[in-house]
């Protein structure tokens, strides 16, 4: 048997053996977890592409995330919300959420795109517009989860400035309950500002595979260091 694998060598280095075996197994587990995440992400991307290539359907409670939908109703341009701290092409600005009323007492926030910040924080961009009843087409999305902190997530005057994209938080400024997803207008739509393309997957499957390789490499390195240490102390 190879010298460093002798039982007495392992017994003489119990703490090192336990430490090394534990973390080698942890690193390997993390590697396989990243591979699973990559597989899940591939399925999500496939679903996203299917949804985006489908014909728009009328919005309903059954409409899923990333679904292309259409709806006919009326904008309320008098009570719009500017989503703060939105960077686009290296520029600071806002996302515009405009309430849209349709059906029988139904409403959804419409993401009308991005607008640059004024010359100062106190100078808001002009987002006013006049609209009659209109048919809009777009895609539904759920804003990413945020860590919300602070007392003033919404300012008090219209247009309000919000520190969150969450419809649940923003709807507290209204007397109505809004759809739990946001409708992003398609490029070329009437009343759209600067269109910001979807980027629902910041971490791609390739990155997950890269992370998996890193974890597996770390497990091999740690195992090699353990073997080297056992050899030197034997």
N, C-alpha and C positions, 0 to 999 in steps of 0.2 A: 504494500500500500504506500501511496505517496506520503512522504514524511509529514507534511502539514495537515493531512487528514487523519492522523493518528488520534485515537480517542483521548489520550492524555494531553495532547496539544489543545484540543477543544476544551477539556475540563480546566486546563490552566488559564483559559481565556474566556470564561463563561460570560462575563459582562460584555466583552467585545463581540462574542458570537451572537448573543441575544440581540444586541443593538443592530448588528449587521444584518442578521436574518430578518428581523422585524422591518427594517427600512428597505431592504431589497424587495420584500414582498409588497410593501406599501408602494414603492416606485413602479413595480410591475402592474399592480392593481390600477394605479393612476394611468398608466400607459394604455391598458385595455379600456379603461373608462373613456379616455379621449378618443379611442377608435369607435366606441359606441356612440359618442357624441357626434363624431364625423358622419356616421351612418344616419343618425337622426336628422342631422342638418341637411344631408342629401335628400332625405324624404321631404323635409320642409321646403327646400328649394324647388323640388319637383312639384309640390302642391302649389307653391306660389306661382310658378310658371304656368301651371294649368289654369289657375284662377285668373291670372292676368291675360291669358289668351282667349278666355271665354267671352261670350256675348254678355253684356250687362243685363242683370235681372232687377226687377223692382225691389227696392229695399224692404226688408221685413225683419222680424225678430229672428228668423232662421238664417239671415245673411251672415256668412262667416268672415273671419279675418282675411283680408286681401281680396275679398270678392269685388268684382266690378258690378256696380249697381247704378240705377237711375232713379230719379224721383222728381216729382213736379210740385212746386210750392212757392214760398215767398221768403226772401232774405229779410232779416231785420238789421239793416245797416246802422241803426242808431245805437245798438248795444253790442259792439264788437269787442274782441279781446286780442291783445297783442301778447304773444308768447315771448318772453324775454330771453336774452342771451343765446340767440340762434346764429351760429357762424355759418356762412355760405361763401365759398370761394375766397376765404381769408377776410371776409367783410363781416362786420357786426350788424345784426339786425333783429327782426322779429318774424315769427310766423303769425299769420292772421287767421283767427277763428271767427267765423261769422255764423250766428244762429240761423237755421233754416227751418221754417215751419211747413208741415205738410200733413195730409190726411186729416184725421179727426184728433186734434190735440196731440200731434206727434212732432218731435223736433230733433235735429241733429246738428252738431257743430261741423261746419264746412271749413276745411283747411284750404284757404284761397292762395296759399303760396307764401313766398318770402318777400319782405320789403326791408330796405336798408334803414338803419337808424338815422335820425336827424343829426344836425350839427352838434347837438349835445344831448345828454340823457333827458333833459327837461323838455326837449323839442320832439314831439311825436310826429311820425310820418302821417301824411294825409291819406286816409283809407276810405273816405266817404264815397258813396256811390248811390245811385237811385235805380231801383229795379222793380218791375211789376212781376207778375207770376211767371216763373221760368222753369224749364226742365233742365236738370243738371245730371252729369254723368261723372262718376269717379270711382275710387277704390276705398274700401273700408280698412282701417288699421287701428290697432290698439297701441296708444303711446307706451313707450318703454316704462318699466317701473322706475320710480324715482325715490330718493331719500328726501322726504319733505321736512324742512326745518324752518323755524321762524314763525312769527305771528302774522306777518303781512305777505301772504301768498298772492293776494289780489289787491290792487289799488282800489280806491273808492269812486273814481270818476271815469266816465266813458270817453274814449275807449279805455277799458281797464287794461292794466299790464299784469300779466300772470307769471309767477315763477315756476309754474308747473303746466304740463300739457294734459293733465288728467281731467277728463270730462266730469268725473264725480266731484272734483274740487271746484271746477269752474262753474258748474251748474248751480252752485250755492248762491251765485250772484243773480240768479233768475228765480222766477216763481214756478218753474216748470222742471220736469224730469227729462233729461236728454238721453238719446241713444248712447249706449256704453262704448261705442266706437266713434272715430272721427272719419268723415268722408273727405278724402283728398281729391280735389278737382283734377281732371285730366288736362294735360297741356293743350293750349289752344281754346280752353273754355272761356266763355264770357265772364268777365269780372275777375279773372285770375290775375294774380300778381306774378312775380318771378317763380317759375315752377322749380321745385327741388325734387329730383328723382328719388324714388324709393331706395332705401338702403337697409332692408330689414335684417340682413345677416352681416354684422360687423366682423364676426369671426367666421371665416369660411371653413369648409371641410378640410382644405389643404392645411390650414393653420392647426386644426385639431390633430391631423396626422403628424404635423411637425412637433406639436407638443408631446404626442405619444412617443415619437422617436427620442425626444429629450429625456423623458422619464425612463425609457428602456436603457438609454445610454448611461444615465445616472445609476441605474441598478447594476449594470455591468461594471462601471467604475468602482462602485462601492464594494462589489464582490471581489474585484481585483485587489483593492486596498486591504480587504480583510485577509485574503490569501497571503498577500505580501507581509502583513503584520504577523500572521500566524507563523509564517516561515522564519521571520527574523527572531521570534521569541521562542521557537522550538529548540 
